[in-house]
Amino acid sequence: MVRKGDPDRIAEPDMEIGARAHARELRFHSKPQTHVELHGEVTERGRRRQDVETGSGSERENLPEEVEPGVTYRDVDVRWRATARLRDASDERERR
């Protein structure tokens, strides 16, 4: 199993999104270019801005991290997960 990224580094996330895909056969015509970017902040009227801590990652079975064009991969399973947690002033004080 290939594991990339670490969404589990965020304890008790406020938000979590996941997806799973399975294929009996999968072939790429060209090398895919992927990019995941998670960011954000939350503001409430009259209150301090809250930053968002994020993480994402995937687990793959029978599919390498870098796929090769023209190769047929069989019995492929991919799981992807993204997590986020709001950080407020009390979180910053706890880290010190």
Secondary structure by P-SEA (a helix, b strand, c coil): cccccccccccccccccbbbbbbcbbbbccbbbbbbbbccccccccccbbbbbbccccccccccccccccccccbbbbbbbbbbbbbcaaaaaaac
